Amino acid sequence: MPLSNYALDTFVSQEMSKLTACTPQSLECDFPERGHWLNQFVLRRIFHNHVSEERAALAFILVRRAEAALDEWELACNAATQEVRRPSGYFKVLRHLESCIAALWQGLEFGRSATGSRLFEKGDGSEYERLNWLYNVGRHFDPQALPSGDLHRLWITNDGLHTREHSGTFSELRNMLKFLAGMADKIAGSSSKAG
C-alpha cells in the first residue's frame, strides 16, 4: 500500500512527497572499460613502467576511487529506476549516492593534493565546494541535533541531493564523475580511450 504524502514526509524523509522522478543518468557507455582499469594499470606498470614508483600509490588510489565512485553511481542509477517512493528503494538510492560522493570527493582530493591545485575557494559556491559540503555533512553530524522535522542530513530530490544549506544536482555529480573517471581512464590506459 502506498504511503500518503504526510507519511512519506513525516516518517521516511523530509520533502519525500515532492519526489516524483529520481533520474541520475548512467555513465556506463562513457567508460565501458572501468571494470578493467586496475588490471590494465598493473599490466602497463609491469610491461611499460608508465608510472614512476613515487607516483604508483597515488595512481592506484585515483583509479580505485574513480572505479568505486562509478560503481556506486551505476548502482544508484539502477536503484532509481525502481520504486524510489518506497522506503527501501529510497534508502537504497541514498546509500549508493552517499558512497559515490565519498569515493568521488576522496579521488578528487587525492588528485588535487598531488597537483597542488585547488578545487574551490572557500565561499565560492562552486559545485566542488558543495560536493565537499555534502561529503563532510554526510559523515560528520549528530542525528540528535537535526532540526525539528528532519530525519536525515542528506535527502534526495528530483534533481539531486540536498541539505538545509547546500545541494548538488545529478548533472553536477555526473560531470565531476566524468572528470575523475577521465583521469583514471588515462592512468589505466583503457583501450576505449587510450588507443
trRosetta pair geometry for C-beta under 8 A, 3 or more apart (Angstrom, degrees):
i j d omega theta_ij theta_ji phi_ij phi_ji
2 85 7.3 16 -145 117 102 121
3 7 4.0 -120 -178 92 107 126
3 8 5.1 137 104 -58 120 78
3 11 7.6 -126 -162 62 146 117
3 12 7.1 128 86 -26 165 132
3 85 7.8 -153 46 154 95 93
3 87 8.0 64 -12 -36 145 94
4 7 4.6 97 52 7 78 101
4 8 7.0 -138 95 -6 42 86
5 8 5.6 -52 -147 34 33 114
5 9 6.3 22 160 -10 67 109
5 17 3.5 64 -152 -131 90 136
6 9 6.2 -64 -147 43 26 103
6 10 5.7 6 164 -4 66 122
6 17 7.6 35 -41 -69 26 142
7 10 6.1 -65 -130 49 24 101
7 11 5.3 -28 -172 28 66 119
7 12 7.2 57 137 -12 68 102
8 11 7.3 -59 -102 52 8 78
8 12 5.0 -41 -155 35 50 127
8 13 7.3 -34 168 47 73 67
8 16 4.1 -132 159 94 104 115
8 17 4.8 139 76 -66 128 74
8 85 6.9 -38 -116 -166 138 89
9 12 7.4 -8 -42 48 11 85
9 13 7.5 -58 -126 87 37 41
9 14 6.2 41 -157 -133 76 38
9 15 6.6 72 -118 -41 96 16
9 16 5.7 -165 -79 40 53 85
9 17 5.0 -40 -45 -12 105 110
11 151 8.0 73 -177 -73 17 155
12 16 5.2 -27 89 9 115 169
12 87 5.1 -135 -125 -97 115 93
12 90 6.6 69 169 61 124 159
12 151 7.3 -179 117 57 23 161
13 16 4.4 103 69 -54 87 117
13 90 6.5 -154 6 154 137 144
13 151 5.6 -119 -111 62 48 120
13 152 5.5 -16 -129 12 97 127
13 155 5.0 154 173 -130 121 120
13 156 7.5 44 123 33 157 79
14 149 6.1 83 -101 141 117 85
14 150 5.3 -36 -32 -115 143 59
14 151 6.2 172 -25 19 83 83
14 152 7.1 -145 17 40 93 83
14 155 5.7 -136 62 -35 83 168
15 18 5.0 -38 -177 29 80 118
15 19 7.2 98 131 -36 76 89
15 155 6.1 126 54 116 107 144
15 157 6.4 -27 130 -93 132 96
15 162 7.5 -11 60 65 154 142
16 19 5.3 -39 -161 9 50 120
16 85 7.1 129 166 -136 99 71
16 90 6.7 -3 -134 -127 123 155
16 155 7.3 -104 -66 -173 78 126
16 156 8.0 51 -109 65 75 85
18 157 6.7 -13 100 -138 112 90
18 158 7.3 -94 135 -23 87 102
19 22 6.2 3 -169 -52 108 102
19 84 6.4 -110 148 119 128 112
19 85 6.2 173 93 -90 108 84
19 90 7.6 93 97 -114 167 113
19 156 6.3 53 -110 106 136 94
19 157 6.4 -137 -91 -138 84 39
19 158 6.2 174 -133 -59 54 69
20 158 6.0 -1 46 -90 77 120
21 158 5.4 48 64 -138 72 98
22 80 4.4 -124 107 -148 101 110
22 84 4.5 -161 23 -171 131 175
22 93 6.1 39 136 -175 152 165
22 156 5.8 12 -116 163 131 130
22 158 6.6 -122 -84 -124 52 41
23 80 6.4 167 -94 141 30 136
23 158 7.7 9 15 -172 88 70
23 170 7.0 -179 89 69 56 173
24 73 6.8 -131 147 -167 139 82
24 76 5.7 19 48 116 150 110
24 77 5.0 -109 89 -89 98 78
24 80 5.9 139 27 -2 88 161
24 97 7.6 176 -45 -94 154 108
24 170 4.3 -149 -104 -146 73 125
24 173 7.3 -41 -131 77 118 127
24 174 6.9 168 -164 -63 87 109
25 77 7.0 12 158 -119 8 125
25 170 6.8 116 5 145 76 119
25 171 7.9 39 17 -94 117 61
25 174 5.9 20 59 -104 95 155
26 29 7.2 81 114 4 106 84
26 73 7.9 136 -130 132 47 97
26 74 6.2 54 -135 -119 89 76
26 77 4.7 130 -77 163 77 166
27 30 4.6 -55 -169 40 78 121
27 31 5.9 20 142 18 101 103
27 70 6.1 -96 77 -139 127 99
27 73 6.3 22 18 111 114 138
27 74 7.1 -100 47 -70 79 89
27 174 6.6 171 -61 -151 111 90
27 177 6.1 -136 -36 118 160 128
27 178 6.6 -160 -127 -79 134 81
27 181 6.9 162 153 -4 147 170
28 31 7.5 -98 -153 57 18 69
28 32 7.0 50 163 -93 63 66
28 74 6.1 91 -68 -115 94 120
29 32 6.6 0 -143 -59 32 97
30 178 6.5 -60 155 -116 156 99
30 181 7.3 81 116 107 114 147
31 34 4.3 54 137 -47 111 111
31 70 6.3 -70 74 -139 144 156
31 181 5.1 -84 -71 172 153 134
31 185 6.3 -123 -126 -77 103 122
31 190 7.7 -82 -153 -129 77 173
31 192 7.6 155 -142 77 40 145
32 192 5.7 132 52 -71 96 160
33 36 5.0 -66 -174 50 78 108
33 37 6.6 110 128 -61 86 71
33 40 7.2 24 164 -22 121 150
33 185 7.2 101 70 -129 113 92
33 188 7.4 179 124 110 117 138
33 190 4.0 145 83 -148 149 115
33 191 6.3 157 -92 40 150 76
33 192 4.8 -167 -16 5 121 117
33 193 7.6 -128 33 2 134 92
34 37 5.6 -14 -154 -25 44 116
34 66 7.6 -128 -142 127 109 96
34 67 5.7 158 174 -118 97 78
34 70 5.4 -81 -170 95 161 156
34 71 7.9 -165 130 -56 129 76
34 181 6.9 -43 -99 -148 121 112
34 184 7.6 50 -128 109 87 130
34 185 7.7 -59 -88 -83 74 88
34 190 7.9 -16 -70 -100 43 142
35 67 7.7 115 -96 -146 35 114
36 39 5.1 -61 -164 48 68 114
36 40 5.4 69 137 -26 90 106
36 188 7.5 127 108 170 70 138
36 190 7.3 118 82 -118 102 86
37 40 5.8 -63 -146 40 26 109
37 41 6.1 28 158 -23 65 108
37 63 5.1 -171 141 -165 122 112
37 66 7.4 -97 143 85 174 114
37 67 5.7 -153 49 -73 135 118
37 184 5.7 6 -155 156 151 106
37 185 7.1 -87 -108 -96 115 46
37 187 7.8 50 -172 81 106 92
37 188 3.8 -95 -152 -88 75 159
37 190 6.6 -36 -98 -72 76 104
38 41 5.6 -49 -143 33 31 114
38 42 6.4 30 158 -17 64 104
38 60 8.0 55 -128 -141 92 75
38 63 6.0 145 -83 133 70 129
38 64 7.1 56 -87 -81 117 72
38 67 6.9 -35 -35 -36 103 161
38 188 7.3 -58 -52 -113 23 118
39 42 6.0 -58 -151 36 29 108
39 43 6.4 23 156 -14 65 110
40 43 5.9 -59 -146 41 30 109
40 44 6.1 29 157 -18 66 109
40 188 4.4 70 84 174 117 93
40 189 5.5 -152 156 67 115 86
40 190 6.2 110 91 -86 172 51
40 191 7.8 -142 -116 -22 141 80
41 44 5.9 -58 -148 38 27 109
41 45 6.4 29 154 -20 63 105
41 51 7.8 6 -167 -1 92 140
41 59 6.8 173 -161 143 129 113
41 60 7.3 149 134 -98 148 61
41 63 5.6 -65 -49 -71 157 172
41 187 6.1 12 -109 131 114 89
41 188 4.5 -68 -58 -115 88 68
41 189 7.2 147 -88 19 51 91
42 45 5.7 -54 -151 34 31 112
42 46 6.4 29 153 -19 65 106
43 46 5.6 -54 -147 36 33 111
43 47 6.0 -2 167 8 69 113
44 47 6.5 -69 -131 53 25 88
44 48 4.9 -36 -168 41 68 117
44 50 5.0 -31 155 18 110 127
44 51 7.7 73 110 -4 106 95
44 188 7.3 151 8 -173 138 38
44 189 4.9 123 -75 16 152 145
45 48 7.4 -48 -80 58 11 72
45 49 6.4 48 -164 -105 48 39
45 50 6.7 -96 -87 37 48 77
45 51 5.9 -43 -100 41 95 99
45 56 6.8 71 -126 -123 139 113
46 49 7.9 -67 130 -59 5 63
50 189 7.0 90 54 -53 169 132
51 55 5.2 -120 -178 91 92 105
51 56 5.3 124 118 -90 117 66
51 59 4.8 -37 -147 -24 159 163
51 187 7.1 35 -73 -156 133 89
52 55 4.8 73 60 19 85 101
52 56 7.1 -121 97 -36 42 81
53 56 5.6 -30 -147 -8 33 121
55 58 5.3 -60 -164 46 62 114
55 59 5.7 66 139 -27 85 104
55 114 7.8 82 -136 -153 93 129
56 59 5.6 -56 -146 37 31 112
56 60 6.3 35 156 -22 66 104
57 60 5.7 -51 -150 33 31 114
57 61 6.5 25 155 -15 64 106
58 61 6.0 -58 -148 38 31 106
58 62 6.3 31 155 -19 66 106
58 110 6.4 171 -150 168 81 109
58 114 5.2 104 -161 -95 146 138
59 62 5.9 -55 -147 35 30 110
59 63 6.4 25 158 -13 65 108
59 187 5.0 174 -155 -161 98 131
60 63 6.1 -64 -151 40 27 105
60 64 6.0 23 157 -17 67 112
61 64 5.6 -54 -139 41 31 112
61 65 6.0 28 162 -17 66 108
61 106 8.0 -100 169 143 106 103
61 107 7.5 -176 139 -111 78 66
61 110 5.3 -141 113 -152 122 166
62 65 6.1 -57 -143 39 25 105
62 66 6.2 24 158 -18 62 110
62 107 5.8 96 -140 -153 56 89
62 110 5.8 -150 -76 98 77 127
62 111 5.9 84 -112 -69 118 93
62 180 7.6 -153 -168 -166 85 86
62 183 5.9 -81 171 122 130 119
62 184 5.8 -165 135 -86 87 80
62 187 6.2 119 89 -16 123 164
63 66 5.8 -57 -145 38 28 110
63 67 6.2 28 158 -18 65 108
63 184 4.6 126 -114 -144 59 99
63 187 5.5 -127 -65 90 106 132
63 188 5.8 114 -122 -60 129 101
64 67 5.9 -57 -147 37 27 109
64 68 6.3 26 156 -17 64 109
65 68 5.6 -55 -144 39 32 112
65 69 6.1 33 157 -21 66 107
65 103 4.9 175 -162 -175 73 81
65 104 7.4 154 160 -83 101 19
65 106 5.1 -142 -129 93 138 98
65 107 3.2 -179 113 -72 131 99
65 110 6.7 152 7 19 153 135
65 180 7.2 -82 110 178 99 133
66 69 5.8 -54 -144 36 29 110
66 70 6.3 24 158 -13 64 108
66 103 7.7 180 -66 150 13 108
66 107 5.4 124 -58 -142 65 156
66 180 4.8 -170 -106 140 95 97
66 181 5.0 146 -172 -95 115 52
66 183 6.8 -163 -73 70 146 90
66 184 3.5 -139 61 -35 160 148
67 70 6.0 -59 -147 41 28 107
67 71 6.2 31 155 -22 65 108
67 184 6.7 -174 -41 -180 74 157
68 71 5.7 -53 -145 35 29 113
68 72 6.3 24 158 -14 64 107
68 99 7.5 -106 162 156 99 98
68 103 3.9 -147 101 -131 109 152
69 72 6.0 -58 -149 39 28 107
69 73 6.2 32 152 -22 64 108
69 100 5.2 84 -155 -157 65 66
69 103 3.8 -158 -65 101 77 111
69 104 4.2 109 -131 -65 138 73
69 107 6.2 -84 -21 3 137 141
69 177 5.8 -163 135 -124 119 94
69 180 6.3 27 59 93 154 146
69 181 7.6 -131 81 -61 113 91
70 73 5.4 -52 -144 35 33 115
70 74 6.3 33 158 -18 66 104
70 177 6.3 127 -86 -173 73 116
70 181 5.7 80 -66 -93 127 123
71 74 6.0 -57 -151 36 28 109
71 75 6.5 28 152 -17 64 106
72 75 5.6 -53 -147 37 34 113
72 76 6.3 37 152 -20 66 103
72 96 4.9 173 -173 -170 78 76
72 97 7.4 158 149 -82 107 18
72 99 4.3 -151 -128 98 146 103
72 100 3.7 -161 104 -69 118 77
72 103 6.3 146 12 22 135 133
73 76 5.7 -55 -151 36 31 112
73 77 6.4 33 150 -21 65 104
73 96 7.5 157 -81 153 16 105
73 97 8.0 65 -106 -106 55 57
73 100 4.8 103 -63 -126 70 138
73 173 7.5 176 -114 139 116 112
73 174 7.6 125 -159 -102 139 68
73 177 5.8 44 -63 -122 161 159
74 77 5.5 -48 -146 34 34 114
74 78 6.4 33 155 -16 65 104
75 78 5.8 -54 -147 39 31 110
75 79 6.1 29 155 -17 65 109
75 96 4.3 -149 97 -129 104 140
76 79 5.7 -57 -142 41 29 109
76 80 6.1 35 156 -28 65 107
76 93 5.3 83 -150 -151 78 67
76 96 3.7 -169 -66 104 82 123
76 97 4.9 93 -115 -60 147 74
76 100 6.2 -57 -14 -24 138 141
77 80 5.8 -55 -149 30 27 114
77 81 7.3 31 152 -25 58 98
78 81 6.1 -52 -163 20 35 111
78 82 7.9 31 145 -16 60 99
79 82 5.9 -53 -167 27 46 112
79 84 7.6 98 136 -91 78 89
79 89 6.5 167 174 -159 89 71
79 92 4.4 -148 -154 118 143 112
79 93 4.6 -167 107 -75 119 72
79 96 6.1 153 18 9 140 144
80 84 5.7 13 -143 -71 58 131
80 93 5.1 85 -75 -113 77 129
82 89 4.9 -144 105 -127 105 122
82 92 7.8 9 59 68 132 140
83 86 4.4 46 117 0 114 114
83 89 4.6 -176 85 -19 63 163
84 89 4.9 -125 -99 129 32 115
84 90 5.5 91 -177 -85 63 64
84 93 5.8 10 -125 -12 105 150
84 156 7.4 -98 178 109 123 150
85 89 7.3 6 35 72 30 126
85 90 6.9 51 -114 -59 15 110
86 89 4.5 75 61 15 92 109
86 90 6.6 -166 79 -12 42 89
87 90 5.7 -59 -143 36 27 113
87 91 6.2 13 167 -9 66 110
88 91 6.3 -61 -144 42 27 102
88 92 6.3 33 156 -25 63 107
89 92 5.7 -54 -147 31 30 113
89 93 6.6 27 156 -15 64 104
90 93 6.1 -61 -158 36 29 107
90 94 6.3 24 151 -16 66 111
90 156 6.6 -158 -159 37 86 133
91 94 5.3 -50 -139 41 38 115
91 95 6.0 46 158 -26 67 102
92 95 5.9 -51 -147 32 27 112
92 96 6.6 21 156 -12 61 107
93 96 6.1 -62 -152 40 29 106
93 97 6.2 26 154 -17 66 110
93 156 6.1 30 108 -76 121 161
94 97 5.8 -58 -145 39 30 110
94 98 6.2 31 157 -20 66 106
94 152 7.6 -42 -165 -171 153 160
94 154 7.0 152 -158 104 105 102
94 155 7.4 -36 -111 -132 128 42
94 156 5.7 -119 -81 -33 89 113
95 98 5.9 -54 -148 35 28 110
95 99 6.5 24 155 -13 63 108
96 99 5.7 -56 -147 40 32 110
96 100 6.1 39 151 -25 65 106
97 100 5.4 -50 -144 35 33 117
97 101 6.3 35 156 -21 65 103
97 154 7.9 -152 103 140 116 136
97 156 7.1 132 19 -88 159 106
97 161 5.9 168 150 -67 139 129
97 173 7.9 -22 -150 -159 96 168
98 101 5.8 -52 -149 34 30 112
98 102 6.6 32 152 -21 62 104
98 138 5.3 -178 -140 -174 102 142
98 154 6.6 146 -89 69 102 150
99 102 5.7 -51 -148 33 34 113
99 103 6.5 25 157 -11 66 106
100 103 6.2 -62 -149 41 28 102
100 104 5.9 27 155 -20 66 114
100 173 7.2 61 126 180 126 128
100 177 7.5 -27 -179 -90 111 124
101 104 5.6 -56 -138 40 27 113
101 105 6.1 24 164 -17 65 107
101 131 6.7 -165 -151 -161 95 83
101 134 5.5 -92 -161 117 149 115
101 135 5.3 -158 148 -85 103 77
101 138 6.6 93 87 21 139 160
101 161 7.4 -57 -60 34 142 165
101 168 7.7 128 -110 60 121 156
101 173 7.3 -65 -88 -129 83 121
102 105 6.3 -57 -145 37 23 104
102 106 6.3 19 158 -15 61 112
102 135 6.1 132 -97 -138 51 94
102 138 7.4 -118 -63 93 93 132
102 139 7.3 106 -103 -64 109 117
103 106 5.9 -58 -144 40 29 110
103 107 6.2 30 158 -20 65 109
104 107 6.0 -59 -149 37 26 110
104 108 6.3 21 157 -13 63 109
104 131 6.9 -92 112 -170 118 131
104 173 7.2 -53 -122 -158 178 85
104 176 6.0 76 -179 120 127 115
104 177 6.0 -66 -112 -87 123 75
104 180 6.1 -165 -143 3 72 159
105 108 5.8 -58 -146 41 31 109
105 109 6.0 31 156 -21 67 110
105 131 5.8 178 -87 145 99 103
105 132 6.3 131 -137 -98 125 53
105 135 4.0 4 -21 -84 167 156
106 109 5.7 -56 -143 38 29 112
106 110 6.4 31 157 -20 64 103
107 110 5.9 -52 -148 33 29 109
107 111 6.5 27 154 -14 62 107
107 180 4.8 73 116 -153 133 134
107 184 7.8 -37 -160 -53 137 115
108 111 5.7 -58 -151 40 32 112
108 112 6.1 35 152 -23 67 107
108 119 6.1 65 154 -99 117 145
108 128 7.2 -154 157 -136 151 105
108 131 7.6 46 40 112 157 145
108 176 6.9 -31 -70 -177 140 110
108 179 7.7 46 -101 99 105 117
108 180 5.9 -83 -66 -83 79 116
109 112 5.5 -50 -143 35 32 115
109 113 6.3 28 159 -17 65 104
109 119 7.5 -66 -90 -20 58 142
110 113 6.1 -56 -146 38 28 106
110 114 6.4 29 155 -21 63 109
111 114 5.8 -58 -149 35 30 112
111 115 6.4 8 161 -3 66 111
111 180 7.3 -154 -14 -119 147 82
111 183 6.2 -25 -107 -169 142 174
112 115 6.3 -72 -148 45 26 96
112 117 5.6 -104 -145 73 71 79
112 118 6.8 57 -162 -121 119 19
112 119 5.2 -63 -93 -41 144 98
113 116 7.5 34 -168 -74 31 38
118 121 6.7 57 138 -68 141 63
119 126 7.9 -165 143 95 74 135
119 128 4.1 -149 154 173 104 147
119 129 7.8 167 113 -57 94 56
119 132 7.4 141 91 -48 133 122
120 124 5.3 -152 -173 48 94 124
120 126 4.6 -160 -118 52 115 125
120 128 4.2 -176 -43 88 114 109
120 129 4.0 -157 148 -56 163 87
120 132 7.0 -132 35 -1 134 134
121 124 4.4 89 63 -38 85 124
121 126 7.9 88 35 -2 67 123
121 129 7.8 -42 64 -69 39 127
122 129 7.3 134 -122 -125 34 125
123 129 7.6 -132 9 -149 10 160
124 129 5.7 161 59 -26 83 146
125 129 6.2 -68 -84 64 5 137
125 130 7.2 28 -169 -47 47 102
126 129 4.8 100 54 6 75 99
126 130 7.1 -144 97 -1 41 87
127 130 5.7 -57 -146 42 33 110
127 131 6.2 41 152 -25 66 103
127 168 6.7 93 -155 -131 80 92
127 172 4.3 -156 -138 -162 131 125
127 175 7.4 20 131 72 167 121
127 176 6.5 -157 132 -53 122 120
128 131 5.5 -46 -143 33 33 114
128 132 6.5 38 154 -20 62 102
128 176 7.3 146 -88 -108 73 130
129 132 5.6 -52 -153 35 32 114
129 133 6.5 37 147 -22 64 103
130 133 5.3 -47 -149 33 37 117
130 134 6.4 39 152 -19 67 101
130 166 4.6 -167 -136 174 91 128
130 167 6.7 -12 -172 75 134 31
130 168 5.1 161 126 -76 114 88
130 172 7.6 15 75 134 128 157
131 134 5.8 -52 -148 36 32 110
131 135 6.2 35 152 -20 65 107
131 168 5.7 83 -83 -102 64 145
131 172 7.6 -149 -60 136 103 114
131 173 7.4 139 -103 -101 109 74
131 176 6.3 92 -78 -83 156 177
132 135 5.7 -54 -147 37 29 114
132 136 6.2 23 158 -14 65 110
133 136 6.0 -62 -146 41 26 105
133 137 6.1 10 166 -6 67 112
133 163 7.1 -128 139 31 109 143
133 165 6.8 -118 178 95 141 117
133 166 4.6 56 99 48 152 153
134 137 6.4 -60 -135 44 24 98
134 138 5.9 26 163 -23 61 115
134 154 6.4 75 -154 -107 88 127
134 161 5.9 81 -138 105 138 130
134 163 6.7 -170 -103 -21 69 118
134 166 6.8 -117 -54 98 80 114
134 168 5.3 -59 -32 -5 150 129
135 138 6.1 -65 -150 35 20 111
135 139 6.7 2 159 -6 59 114
136 139 6.1 -73 -153 42 29 102
136 140 5.8 -33 176 32 71 111
137 140 6.7 -76 -117 61 28 72
137 141 5.6 42 -169 -51 68 122
137 153 5.3 -158 150 162 98 127
137 154 7.0 136 102 -56 102 94
137 163 5.5 40 96 -105 156 157
137 165 7.9 161 -57 40 160 119
138 141 7.7 -28 -113 2 8 116
138 153 6.3 177 -101 93 45 122
138 154 5.2 -1 -94 -22 97 136
141 145 7.2 -136 177 63 80 107
141 146 7.5 61 156 -72 123 85
141 153 4.7 125 50 -87 165 149
142 145 4.0 58 82 9 110 113
142 146 7.8 -151 95 -32 63 66
143 146 6.0 -20 -164 -18 44 113
143 153 7.8 -101 -97 -38 64 100
146 150 4.2 -128 166 89 115 111
146 151 7.2 123 119 -101 162 8
146 152 7.7 83 -121 36 154 6
146 153 6.7 -125 -100 -76 111 70
147 150 4.8 71 62 4 79 123
147 164 6.7 82 6 -71 138 153
150 153 7.6 66 159 -86 126 37
150 164 7.3 -58 -88 -53 148 115
152 155 5.2 121 79 -69 121 90
153 163 6.2 -6 163 -121 69 104
154 161 5.4 -3 -172 -175 109 111
154 162 7.1 145 -155 72 60 38
154 163 5.8 -45 -96 -74 61 85
155 161 7.2 153 77 -153 28 65
155 162 5.7 -30 65 62 78 89
155 163 7.9 131 18 -88 74 41
156 160 7.7 -134 -145 131 60 23
156 161 6.2 -40 -98 -100 55 63
156 162 7.7 139 -115 17 9 85
157 160 6.3 2 57 55 90 49
157 161 7.6 160 19 -102 80 14
157 162 5.4 43 -12 -13 118 125
157 167 7.5 -24 27 -142 130 134
159 167 7.9 54 92 156 103 135
159 169 5.0 -40 153 -131 98 93
159 170 6.3 -136 177 7 48 93
159 171 7.8 -34 -172 2 90 96
160 167 5.7 113 89 168 120 100
160 168 5.2 -141 167 98 137 51
160 169 3.9 -132 -43 -125 141 31
160 170 4.9 -154 -88 -30 79 62
160 171 7.7 -80 -69 19 118 66
160 172 7.1 16 -108 37 151 102
160 173 6.8 152 -135 -9 110 118
161 167 6.5 173 92 -155 50 70
161 168 5.3 3 56 55 94 90
161 173 7.7 72 11 -52 109 141
162 166 7.7 -169 -150 103 55 40
162 167 4.3 -18 -106 -104 73 103
163 166 5.5 20 50 52 105 66
163 167 7.0 -168 25 -76 61 57
168 172 5.4 -120 -169 80 79 127
168 173 5.6 86 145 -56 115 97
169 172 4.6 98 56 6 83 100
169 173 6.9 -149 94 -3 44 86
170 173 5.7 -55 -146 40 32 111
170 174 6.1 37 154 -23 66 108
171 174 5.7 -54 -146 35 28 113
171 175 6.5 28 155 -19 63 105
172 175 5.8 -55 -149 35 31 110
172 176 6.5 26 156 -14 66 106
173 176 5.9 -58 -149 40 31 107
173 177 6.2 36 151 -22 65 107
174 177 5.6 -53 -148 36 30 115
174 178 6.5 34 152 -22 63 103
175 178 5.6 -50 -150 32 32 113
175 179 6.7 37 150 -22 63 102
176 179 5.5 -47 -151 31 37 116
176 180 6.5 31 154 -12 67 103
177 180 6.0 -57 -147 41 32 105
177 181 5.8 29 156 -17 68 113
178 181 5.7 -56 -137 44 28 110
178 182 6.1 38 157 -29 63 104
179 182 5.8 -53 -153 27 25 114
179 183 7.1 25 150 -16 59 100
180 183 5.8 -53 -159 31 37 111
180 184 6.6 31 148 -14 68 106
181 184 5.5 -54 -146 40 38 111
181 185 6.0 45 152 -27 68 105
182 185 5.6 -50 -144 33 30 116
182 186 6.6 30 156 -17 62 103
182 193 7.8 -179 -140 -152 66 161
183 186 6.0 -59 -155 36 30 108
183 187 6.4 28 151 -18 66 108
184 187 5.6 -54 -145 37 34 112
184 188 6.0 26 158 -13 68 110
185 188 6.0 -58 -143 42 25 105
185 190 4.6 -51 -159 12 81 131
185 192 7.6 -70 -156 72 121 96
185 193 4.7 47 156 34 124 154
185 194 7.4 -167 153 -42 82 93
186 189 7.4 28 -180 -71 31 43
186 190 8.0 -53 -60 17 23 91
186 193 7.0 -84 -73 115 59 131
186 194 6.9 133 -126 -86 48 100
188 194 7.9 -141 92 -30 66 138
189 194 4.5 -3 -161 -35 55 177
190 193 4.8 49 76 29 107 96
190 194 5.5 138 62 -5 49 103
191 194 6.5 -58 -96 50 22 92
191 195 7.7 91 -160 -83 50 12
